[in-house]
């Protein structure tokens, strides 16, 4: 009987400690960062063939998760959007900034600038 009480107490203590650890890790993570890219493509074939594979490879290694990429876009207010919109999420603003200033992405961007006008910005999201 005493062994069962000790076991139950040990399980409860372990569960409580685990819950506190998970909560602390979530608190340290900080808010995510969303990157919005507005791209006016001037040469779609070259853009898709030369820039997109290099940029995708460079950003995939950075932890980027793409949420939207070139899908149907409609203006809800103001000017119409560029011909291509990409929305990505990163763990935080620092990781987004690092991804878009990495040597691999900057090399891809030099090619992309030949085939379109890119406007890329990041916004810090709300802590989850």
N, C-alpha and C positions, 0 to 999 in steps of 0.2 A: 504494500500500500504506500509506504513512504517513497519507494522507488518510482511509483507512478506519479506521485505528487511532484517529485523532483523533475521527472521527465516533462510533465505538463508545464511546470514553471520554466524550464529551459526552453521549451518550444515557444512559449509566450514571450519570453525575453528576447529570443532570437528574432521572432517576428517583429517585435517593437523596434529593435535595433535596425533591422533591415528597412523598415518603413521610414525611420528617421534618416538613414543614409540616402535612400532614394529621394526624399524630400530635399535634403541638402544639395544633392547633385543637380536637381532641377533648378534650385534657386541660384546656383552658380552659373548655369548655362547662359543666362541673359537672353535678351530678345533676339529673334531671328532678323535677318536682313533680306529684303526683297530687292532684286535688281530688275529694272524695267529697261528694255532696249527697244527703241523706235528706229526702224531701219527703212530708208527709202532706197530700194534696190534699183540700180541703173542698168545692170547687166545680169539678169537672173541666172543664165547658164553658167557664166564664169563664177558668180557669187556662190552658187550651189556646188560647183565642182572644185573650186580652189580654196575658198575661205571657210565654208561651213565644216568640212571634215577636220581642218586644223583647229578651228575654234572649239568644236565639240570635244576633241581630244584634250586640248589644254584645260578646258573648264571641267571636264569629267573628273580629272585628277584632283580638283580643288574641293570636292565635296558639294558641288552645285547640284541642286535638284531642279529640273525644269518643270514648271507648272503649266505653261502655255507657250506654244511656239508656232507662230505663223498661221494660226487658225482664223476663222471668220471674226472680223472686228467691226464694231459699229460705234459711231460717235453718239454719245448721250448728251453732251453739251460742248460747245466750243468748236474749235477746228477739228476736221477729220484727222484720224490717226495716220501715221506713216503706213506704207504698204505692207510692212511686216512688223509684228510686235512679238517680243519674247519676254516672258516673266519667269524669273528663277528665284529660288530661295537658298540662302546660305545659313549656316549656324549662327553667324553674327556679322556685324558690319566690317570688322577687321578681316575676316576670311573672304568676304566679297571683294573688299579693296585689294587684298593680296592676289586673288584670282585674276582680276582684271589688270593688274600691274605685273603679272608674272612674265618672264621672258618668252615663254611659249605662246601666251596669249597675245603679247605685243607683236610678235612675229606674224601671227595669224591676222591680227588687226591691220598691219601694214598692207597685207594683201586685200583684206575686206574693204579698206578705204578706197581701193581702185574701182570697186564695183558697186559702191553704195555709200550713202551718208548715214552714219550711225550716231545716234544720241543715246547714251547709256547712263543711267543714274541708279543710285541705291537709296533705299529708305529703310530706316530701322523700324521693325514691326513692334507690335505689342508683346510684352512678356506673356508666355502661355501658362 
